[in-house]
Amino acid sequence: MKSKPVFSKAVKKKKPWKGFRDPFKKKAAAKKKRYYQGRFQPKHPEKYRGDPTRIEYRSRYELVYMTHLDRSENIVEWSSESTVLWYISPKDNLGHRYFVDMTVKKREKDGTLQTYLIEIKPMKQVMAPTKPPVMNKQKERRYLNEVLTWGVNQAKWNAARKYCQENGYKFVVITEKELKLKF
């Protein structure tokens, strides 16, 4: 004679973990990342100003440029997101902090040292956006977002240029064109 199960059918149907991840199911495949992000490990940590175990890159462009800085003999010292500037955002007319991507001290060809503030951006964010000839809601939303991003970037870069002029530094915006990348 077969023994009956301990739980009734009503109890079997009830799932106590409803709303929570089922611990017995396999995890769903992670979504594909849309951008690069991670920690950079320099080959020459003595060049880095700061903790060389905590260098983070926020894009593939930054990773490529960090590798260049680490390998280049003309680079005396560099740091990532160590220079903080204040700017007024056109988005809300309030003051915000701007962390410049790289601060680089480079030995020029004549032997002098020059400090650069480097911002790394895709070409799309450097150039003023163009209005599409035919607008639907999606295109209009995208266009307005691009205009806002470009305006905020211009406010940040004006603050950086002013800071560089006051301190004898140079400000440079680097895109995939200067990095010689093709995606």
DRENMAR-41251 format. One record per residue: x, y, z of N, C-alpha, C in turn; chain; residue number from 1. Coordinates in steps of 0.1 Angstrom, whole numbers, plus 5000, padded with zeros to 4 digits. Layout:
N
{nupa {X, Y, Z}, {X, Y, Z}, {X, Y, Z}, A, NUM}
...
END
This chain:
183
{nupa {5008, 4988, 5000}, {5000, 5000, 5000}, {5009, 5012, 5000}, A, 1}
{nupa {5006, 5022, 4991}, {5014, 5034, 4990}, {5010, 5044, 5001}, A, 2}
{nupa {5020, 5050, 5006}, {5017, 5060, 5017}, {5014, 5074, 5010}, A, 3}
{nupa {5005, 5081, 5016}, {5001, 5094, 5011}, {5012, 5104, 5014}, A, 4}
{nupa {5014, 5114, 5006}, {5023, 5125, 5009}, {5019, 5133, 5021}, A, 5}
{nupa {5029, 5138, 5028}, {5027, 5145, 5040}, {5019, 5158, 5038}, A, 6}
{nupa {5022, 5165, 5027}, {5016, 5178, 5024}, {5003, 5175, 5015}, A, 7}
{nupa {4993, 5183, 5018}, {4981, 5182, 5010}, {4983, 5190, 4996}, A, 8}
{nupa {4974, 5188, 4987}, {4976, 5194, 4974}, {4975, 5210, 4975}, A, 9}
{nupa {4967, 5215, 4984}, {4966, 5229, 4986}, {4979, 5235, 4991}, A, 10}
{nupa {4986, 5228, 5000}, {4999, 5233, 5005}, {5010, 5233, 4994}, A, 11}
{nupa {5009, 5222, 4985}, {5019, 5221, 4975}, {5018, 5232, 4965}, A, 12}
{nupa {5006, 5237, 4962}, {5004, 5248, 4952}, {5009, 5261, 4957}, A, 13}
{nupa {5008, 5263, 4970}, {5012, 5276, 4976}, {5028, 5277, 4976}, A, 14}
{nupa {5033, 5288, 4971}, {5047, 5290, 4970}, {5051, 5300, 4980}, A, 15}
{nupa {5058, 5296, 4991}, {5061, 5306, 5002}, {5071, 5316, 4997}, A, 16}
{nupa {5079, 5314, 4986}, {5089, 5323, 4981}, {5084, 5332, 4970}, A, 17}
{nupa {5071, 5332, 4968}, {5065, 5340, 4957}, {5070, 5355, 4959}, A, 18}
{nupa {5076, 5360, 4948}, {5081, 5374, 4948}, {5096, 5374, 4951}, A, 19}
{nupa {5101, 5362, 4955}, {5116, 5361, 4957}, {5121, 5352, 4947}, A, 20}
{nupa {5134, 5352, 4945}, {5141, 5343, 4935}, {5140, 5329, 4941}, A, 21}
{nupa {5136, 5320, 4932}, {5136, 5305, 4936}, {5150, 5300, 4937}, A, 22}
{nupa {5154, 5296, 4949}, {5168, 5292, 4951}, {5172, 5279, 4943}, A, 23}
{nupa {5162, 5272, 4938}, {5165, 5259, 4931}, {5166, 5261, 4916}, A, 24}
{nupa {5161, 5273, 4911}, {5162, 5275, 4897}, {5175, 5281, 4894}, A, 25}
{nupa {5180, 5278, 4881}, {5192, 5283, 4877}, {5191, 5298, 4875}, A, 26}
{nupa {5202, 5306, 4877}, {5202, 5320, 4875}, {5200, 5323, 4861}, A, 27}
{nupa {5193, 5333, 4858}, {5191, 5338, 4844}, {5204, 5343, 4839}, A, 28}
{nupa {5207, 5342, 4826}, {5219, 5347, 4821}, {5220, 5362, 4823}, A, 29}
{nupa {5231, 5367, 4826}, {5233, 5382, 4829}, {5231, 5389, 4816}, A, 30}
{nupa {5225, 5401, 4817}, {5223, 5409, 4805}, {5237, 5414, 4800}, A, 31}
{nupa {5238, 5415, 4787}, {5250, 5419, 4781}, {5253, 5434, 4785}, A, 32}
{nupa {5265, 5437, 4789}, {5269, 5451, 4793}, {5269, 5459, 4781}, A, 33}
{nupa {5265, 5472, 4782}, {5265, 5481, 4771}, {5277, 5490, 4772}, A, 34}
{nupa {5285, 5489, 4782}, {5297, 5497, 4783}, {5308, 5490, 4792}, A, 35}
{nupa {5320, 5494, 4790}, {5331, 5488, 4798}, {5333, 5495, 4811}, A, 36}
{nupa {5336, 5488, 4821}, {5339, 5493, 4834}, {5347, 5483, 4842}, A, 37}
{nupa {5356, 5488, 4850}, {5364, 5479, 4858}, {5376, 5485, 4864}, A, 38}
{nupa {5385, 5477, 4869}, {5397, 5482, 4876}, {5409, 5480, 4866}, A, 39}
{nupa {5418, 5490, 4866}, {5430, 5490, 4858}, {5442, 5486, 4867}, A, 40}
{nupa {5450, 5477, 4862}, {5462, 5473, 4869}, {5474, 5478, 4861}, A, 41}
{nupa {5481, 5488, 4866}, {5492, 5494, 4859}, {5505, 5485, 4859}, A, 42}
{nupa {5512, 5485, 4849}, {5525, 5478, 4848}, {5536, 5487, 4856}, A, 43}
{nupa {5534, 5500, 4856}, {5543, 5509, 4863}, {5535, 5517, 4873}, A, 44}
{nupa {5533, 5511, 4885}, {5525, 5518, 4895}, {5531, 5530, 4901}, A, 45}
{nupa {5545, 5531, 4900}, {5552, 5542, 4905}, {5548, 5556, 4898}, A, 46}
{nupa {5543, 5555, 4886}, {5539, 5566, 4878}, {5525, 5572, 4883}, A, 47}
{nupa {5517, 5563, 4889}, {5504, 5567, 4893}, {5504, 5575, 4906}, A, 48}
{nupa {5497, 5587, 4906}, {5496, 5594, 4918}, {5483, 5590, 4925}, A, 49}
{nupa {5484, 5583, 4936}, {5473, 5578, 4943}, {5475, 5563, 4946}, A, 50}
{nupa {5464, 5556, 4949}, {5465, 5542, 4952}, {5464, 5534, 4939}, A, 51}
{nupa {5475, 5528, 4934}, {5474, 5521, 4921}, {5466, 5508, 4921}, A, 52}
{nupa {5461, 5504, 4933}, {5452, 5492, 4933}, {5437, 5496, 4932}, A, 53}
{nupa {5435, 5509, 4931}, {5421, 5514, 4931}, {5418, 5523, 4919}, A, 54}
{nupa {5424, 5520, 4907}, {5422, 5528, 4895}, {5410, 5522, 4888}, A, 55}
{nupa {5400, 5530, 4886}, {5388, 5525, 4879}, {5387, 5532, 4865}, A, 56}
{nupa {5383, 5524, 4855}, {5380, 5530, 4842}, {5365, 5529, 4840}, A, 57}
{nupa {5359, 5539, 4834}, {5344, 5539, 4832}, {5340, 5537, 4817}, A, 58}
{nupa {5350, 5535, 4808}, {5347, 5533, 4794}, {5359, 5526, 4788}, A, 59}
{nupa {5356, 5521, 4776}, {5367, 5514, 4769}, {5378, 5525, 4765}, A, 60}
{nupa {5373, 5537, 4761}, {5382, 5547, 4758}, {5392, 5551, 4769}, A, 61}
{nupa {5386, 5551, 4781}, {5395, 5554, 4793}, {5405, 5543, 4795}, A, 62}
{nupa {5401, 5530, 4793}, {5410, 5519, 4794}, {5422, 5520, 4785}, A, 63}
{nupa {5418, 5523, 4772}, {5429, 5524, 4762}, {5438, 5536, 4765}, A, 64}
{nupa {5433, 5547, 4770}, {5442, 5558, 4773}, {5450, 5556, 4786}, A, 65}
{nupa {5444, 5549, 4796}, {5452, 5545, 4808}, {5464, 5536, 4804}, A, 66}
{nupa {5461, 5527, 4795}, {5472, 5518, 4790}, {5483, 5526, 4783}, A, 67}
{nupa {5479, 5536, 4775}, {5489, 5545, 4769}, {5497, 5552, 4779}, A, 68}
{nupa {5490, 5558, 4789}, {5497, 5566, 4799}, {5507, 5557, 4807}, A, 69}
{nupa {5503, 5545, 4810}, {5512, 5536, 4818}, {5524, 5532, 4810}, A, 70}
{nupa {5523, 5530, 4797}, {5534, 5526, 4788}, {5543, 5537, 4783}, A, 71}
{nupa {5538, 5549, 4782}, {5546, 5560, 4776}, {5557, 5565, 4785}, A, 72}
{nupa {5569, 5567, 4779}, {5580, 5571, 4786}, {5580, 5586, 4790}, A, 73}
{nupa {5572, 5594, 4782}, {5571, 5608, 4784}, {5562, 5612, 4795}, A, 74}
{nupa {5554, 5603, 4800}, {5545, 5605, 4811}, {5553, 5604, 4824}, A, 75}
{nupa {5553, 5614, 4832}, {5561, 5614, 4845}, {5551, 5609, 4856}, A, 76}
{nupa {5539, 5614, 4855}, {5529, 5611, 4866}, {5515, 5613, 4860}, A, 77}
{nupa {5506, 5605, 4865}, {5492, 5606, 4861}, {5483, 5602, 4872}, A, 78}
{nupa {5470, 5606, 4872}, {5460, 5602, 4881}, {5447, 5602, 4874}, A, 79}
{nupa {5437, 5595, 4880}, {5424, 5593, 4874}, {5414, 5599, 4884}, A, 80}
{nupa {5406, 5609, 4879}, {5395, 5615, 4886}, {5399, 5621, 4900}, A, 81}
{nupa {5411, 5627, 4900}, {5417, 5633, 4912}, {5414, 5648, 4912}, A, 82}
{nupa {5412, 5654, 4901}, {5409, 5669, 4901}, {5394, 5671, 4901}, A, 83}
{nupa {5389, 5678, 4911}, {5375, 5681, 4912}, {5373, 5696, 4910}, A, 84}
{nupa {5364, 5699, 4901}, {5361, 5713, 4898}, {5346, 5716, 4900}, A, 85}
{nupa {5342, 5728, 4903}, {5328, 5732, 4904}, {5323, 5739, 4891}, A, 86}
{nupa {5311, 5736, 4887}, {5305, 5742, 4876}, {5290, 5744, 4878}, A, 87}
{nupa {5284, 5754, 4871}, {5270, 5756, 4871}, {5264, 5749, 4860}, A, 88}
{nupa {5255, 5740, 4863}, {5248, 5732, 4852}, {5237, 5739, 4846}, A, 89}
{nupa {5236, 5739, 4833}, {5225, 5746, 4826}, {5212, 5738, 4828}, A, 90}
{nupa {5213, 5726, 4832}, {5201, 5718, 4834}, {5192, 5723, 4846}, A, 91}
{nupa {5199, 5727, 4857}, {5191, 5732, 4869}, {5197, 5745, 4875}, A, 92}
{nupa {5207, 5751, 4869}, {5213, 5763, 4874}, {5218, 5762, 4888}, A, 93}
{nupa {5223, 5750, 4891}, {5229, 5747, 4904}, {5243, 5743, 4903}, A, 94}
{nupa {5251, 5745, 4913}, {5265, 5741, 4913}, {5266, 5726, 4914}, A, 95}
{nupa {5275, 5720, 4907}, {5278, 5706, 4907}, {5293, 5703, 4907}, A, 96}
{nupa {5297, 5691, 4912}, {5312, 5688, 4911}, {5314, 5681, 4898}, A, 97}
{nupa {5326, 5684, 4892}, {5330, 5678, 4880}, {5344, 5671, 4882}, A, 98}
{nupa {5344, 5658, 4881}, {5357, 5650, 4883}, {5363, 5648, 4869}, A, 99}
{nupa {5374, 5655, 4867}, {5381, 5654, 4854}, {5387, 5640, 4852}, A, 100}
{nupa {5385, 5634, 4840}, {5389, 5620, 4839}, {5404, 5618, 4842}, A, 101}
{nupa {5413, 5625, 4837}, {5427, 5623, 4839}, {5435, 5636, 4842}, A, 102}
{nupa {5444, 5635, 4851}, {5454, 5646, 4853}, {5468, 5640, 4850}, A, 103}
{nupa {5475, 5646, 4840}, {5487, 5640, 4835}, {5498, 5650, 4835}, A, 104}
{nupa {5510, 5646, 4840}, {5522, 5654, 4840}, {5531, 5648, 4830}, A, 105}
{nupa {5534, 5656, 4819}, {5541, 5650, 4808}, {5554, 5658, 4806}, A, 106}
{nupa {5565, 5651, 4802}, {5577, 5657, 4798}, {5576, 5661, 4783}, A, 107}
{nupa {5577, 5674, 4780}, {5577, 5678, 4767}, {5590, 5676, 4759}, A, 108}
{nupa {5590, 5678, 4746}, {5602, 5675, 4738}, {5614, 5684, 4743}, A, 109}
{nupa {5611, 5696, 4748}, {5622, 5705, 4752}, {5626, 5702, 4766}, A, 110}
{nupa {5621, 5692, 4773}, {5625, 5688, 4786}, {5616, 5694, 4797}, A, 111}
{nupa {5607, 5704, 4794}, {5599, 5710, 4805}, {5587, 5701, 4808}, A, 112}
{nupa {5582, 5703, 4820}, {5571, 5695, 4825}, {5558, 5703, 4822}, A, 113}
{nupa {5548, 5697, 4817}, {5535, 5704, 4815}, {5524, 5695, 4820}, A, 114}
{nupa {5514, 5701, 4828}, {5503, 5694, 4833}, {5491, 5695, 4824}, A, 115}
{nupa {5484, 5684, 4821}, {5472, 5684, 4813}, {5461, 5679, 4821}, A, 116}
{nupa {5449, 5685, 4819}, {5436, 5679, 4823}, {5430, 5673, 4811}, A, 117}
{nupa {5427, 5660, 4812}, {5422, 5652, 4800}, {5408, 5648, 4803}, A, 118}
{nupa {5399, 5651, 4794}, {5386, 5645, 4794}, {5384, 5636, 4782}, A, 119}
{nupa {5379, 5624, 4784}, {5377, 5614, 4774}, {5362, 5612, 4771}, A, 120}
{nupa {5358, 5615, 4759}, {5344, 5614, 4755}, {5342, 5608, 4741}, A, 121}
{nupa {5331, 5602, 4738}, {5328, 5598, 4724}, {5326, 5611, 4716}, A, 122}
{nupa {5329, 5610, 4703}, {5328, 5621, 4694}, {5313, 5627, 4694}, A, 123}
{nupa {5304, 5618, 4696}, {5290, 5622, 4696}, {5286, 5632, 4707}, A, 124}
{nupa {5293, 5631, 4718}, {5291, 5641, 4729}, {5299, 5653, 4728}, A, 125}
{nupa {5309, 5654, 4719}, {5318, 5665, 4718}, {5312, 5675, 4708}, A, 126}
{nupa {5305, 5670, 4698}, {5299, 5679, 4688}, {5285, 5683, 4691}, A, 127}
{nupa {5281, 5695, 4687}, {5267, 5699, 4690}, {5258, 5690, 4682}, A, 128}
{nupa {5247, 5686, 4688}, {5238, 5677, 4682}, {5230, 5684, 4670}, A, 129}
{nupa {5227, 5676, 4660}, {5219, 5681, 4649}, {5205, 5677, 4650}, A, 130}
{nupa {5196, 5686, 4647}, {5182, 5683, 4648}, {5178, 5674, 4636}, A, 131}
{nupa {5171, 5663, 4638}, {5167, 5654, 4627}, {5156, 5661, 4619}, A, 132}
{nupa {5156, 5659, 4606}, {5146, 5665, 4597}, {5132, 5662, 4600}, A, 133}
{nupa {5130, 5649, 4604}, {5116, 5644, 4607}, {5116, 5640, 4622}, A, 134}
{nupa {5107, 5646, 4629}, {5106, 5643, 4644}, {5094, 5635, 4647}, A, 135}
{nupa {5096, 5624, 4654}, {5086, 5617, 4661}, {5089, 5618, 4676}, A, 136}
{nupa {5081, 5613, 4685}, {5083, 5614, 4699}, {5097, 5609, 4704}, A, 137}
{nupa {5100, 5597, 4698}, {5113, 5591, 4702}, {5125, 5599, 4698}, A, 138}
{nupa {5124, 5604, 4685}, {5136, 5612, 4680}, {5137, 5625, 4687}, A, 139}
{nupa {5125, 5631, 4691}, {5125, 5643, 4698}, {5131, 5642, 4712}, A, 140}
{nupa {5127, 5631, 4719}, {5133, 5628, 4732}, {5148, 5626, 4731}, A, 141}
{nupa {5152, 5618, 4721}, {5167, 5616, 4720}, {5174, 5629, 4717}, A, 142}
{nupa {5168, 5637, 4708}, {5175, 5650, 4705}, {5176, 5659, 4717}, A, 143}
{nupa {5165, 5660, 4725}, {5166, 5669, 4736}, {5176, 5663, 4747}, A, 144}
{nupa {5177, 5650, 4748}, {5187, 5644, 4757}, {5201, 5647, 4752}, A, 145}
{nupa {5203, 5647, 4739}, {5216, 5650, 4734}, {5220, 5664, 4736}, A, 146}
{nupa {5210, 5673, 4734}, {5213, 5688, 4736}, {5216, 5690, 4751}, A, 147}
{nupa {5209, 5684, 4760}, {5211, 5686, 4774}, {5225, 5681, 4778}, A, 148}
{nupa {5229, 5669, 4773}, {5242, 5663, 4776}, {5253, 5672, 4770}, A, 149}
{nupa {5251, 5677, 4758}, {5261, 5686, 4752}, {5263, 5699, 4760}, A, 150}
{nupa {5251, 5705, 4765}, {5251, 5717, 4773}, {5259, 5715, 4786}, A, 151}
{nupa {5256, 5704, 4793}, {5263, 5701, 4805}, {5278, 5699, 4803}, A, 152}
{nupa {5281, 5692, 4792}, {5295, 5690, 4789}, {5302, 5703, 4787}, A, 153}
{nupa {5296, 5712, 4779}, {5302, 5725, 4776}, {5304, 5733, 4789}, A, 154}
{nupa {5294, 5733, 4799}, {5296, 5740, 4811}, {5308, 5734, 4819}, A, 155}
{nupa {5309, 5721, 4819}, {5321, 5714, 4826}, {5334, 5718, 4820}, A, 156}
{nupa {5334, 5718, 4807}, {5347, 5721, 4800}, {5351, 5736, 4801}, A, 157}
{nupa {5341, 5745, 4802}, {5344, 5759, 4804}, {5350, 5761, 4817}, A, 158}
{nupa {5345, 5754, 4827}, {5351, 5754, 4841}, {5365, 5749, 4841}, A, 159}
{nupa {5367, 5738, 4833}, {5381, 5732, 4833}, {5390, 5742, 4825}, A, 160}
{nupa {5386, 5748, 4815}, {5395, 5757, 4807}, {5398, 5769, 4816}, A, 161}
{nupa {5389, 5774, 4824}, {5392, 5785, 4833}, {5402, 5781, 4843}, A, 162}
{nupa {5400, 5769, 4849}, {5409, 5764, 4859}, {5423, 5763, 4854}, A, 163}
{nupa {5424, 5757, 4842}, {5437, 5755, 4835}, {5444, 5768, 4832}, A, 164}
{nupa {5436, 5778, 4828}, {5442, 5791, 4825}, {5448, 5798, 4837}, A, 165}
{nupa {5441, 5796, 4849}, {5445, 5802, 4861}, {5458, 5795, 4867}, A, 166}
{nupa {5459, 5782, 4864}, {5470, 5774, 4869}, {5481, 5770, 4860}, A, 167}
{nupa {5481, 5775, 4847}, {5491, 5772, 4838}, {5491, 5758, 4832}, A, 168}
{nupa {5479, 5751, 4833}, {5477, 5738, 4827}, {5471, 5739, 4813}, A, 169}
{nupa {5470, 5727, 4807}, {5463, 5727, 4794}, {5451, 5717, 4795}, A, 170}
{nupa {5440, 5720, 4789}, {5428, 5712, 4789}, {5426, 5706, 4775}, A, 171}
{nupa {5425, 5692, 4775}, {5423, 5685, 4762}, {5411, 5676, 4763}, A, 172}
{nupa {5403, 5676, 4753}, {5392, 5666, 4752}, {5397, 5656, 4741}, A, 173}
{nupa {5397, 5643, 4745}, {5401, 5632, 4736}, {5389, 5624, 4733}, A, 174}
{nupa {5388, 5620, 4720}, {5377, 5612, 4715}, {5383, 5599, 4708}, A, 175}
{nupa {5375, 5591, 4703}, {5380, 5578, 4697}, {5388, 5582, 4684}, A, 176}
{nupa {5387, 5594, 4679}, {5395, 5598, 4667}, {5410, 5599, 4672}, A, 177}
{nupa {5412, 5606, 4683}, {5426, 5607, 4688}, {5431, 5594, 4693}, A, 178}
{nupa {5423, 5586, 4698}, {5427, 5572, 4703}, {5429, 5563, 4691}, A, 179}
{nupa {5425, 5567, 4679}, {5425, 5558, 4667}, {5418, 5545, 4669}, A, 180}
{nupa {5406, 5546, 4675}, {5397, 5535, 4677}, {5386, 5535, 4666}, A, 181}
{nupa {5382, 5523, 4662}, {5370, 5522, 4653}, {5361, 5511, 4659}, A, 182}
{nupa {5349, 5515, 4662}, {5339, 5506, 4667}, {5327, 5506, 4658}, A, 183}
END
